[in-house]
Amino acid sequence: MNDIEIESLLEEAGYRYAPATGRYAFIDTAAEDAEDYATEDVADQLEIPVEDLLRWEQEQAQET
């Protein structure tokens, strides 16, 4: 799965990735009350291969 597809799926589902923590939260939740999600949970929910999501996360970390 390519990066554009992954970004599109994350956006449609309302997830935001935080490279500092390596976790996901919903975009529309207040930062204090936000529940965060592990890579594996997000991959399962969005039916993305975990390896592809991990690769995408590594690329995001390099861009920051």
VENMO-V684855 format. One record per run of one state. SS is the DSSP state (h for helix, s for strand, l for the rest). FROM is the first residue (numbers start at 1). TO is the last residue. Records with the same first field share a line. If there is no record, write none. Layout:
BEGIN
SS = FROM-TO + FROM-TO
END
This chain:
BEGIN
l = 1-2 + 14-14 + 19-22 + 27-36 + 38-38 + 47-49 + 64-64
h = 3-13 + 39-46 + 50-63
s = 15-18 + 23-26 + 37-37
END
